[in-house]
Amino acid sequence: AGHLAAPVTSCRSFFTPCAYYVGSPTATGGAMPCTWSLTSGHLPSGLSFGPDGTIAGWPYFALAGSDPIVVTVTDATGTAAQATVTLAVP
């Protein structure tokens, strides 16, 4: 239990197109288990976002640049926190 926070720097944010990527944001505090959702923004084509927060897949047709996404984590008591994560293609 306690305060639930979703840090914005906890997800590996750089990936290479056509190479397998896996990363996930982390939350601190709260009551386990936690579920994650993609609140706004779009993942590059080929990546998926799972309820455990995992971002994984083979990104393709990704252009150089960065796109912010907003993720929401909700703990077992219904407490939620949001964070903006920027995924960048070098």
Buried (B, 14 or more C-beta within 10 A) or exposed (E): EEEBBBEBEBBEBEBEBEEEBEBBBBBEBBEEEBBBBBEEBEBBEBBEBEEEBBBBBEBEEBEEEEBEBBBBBBBEEEBBBBBEBBBEBE
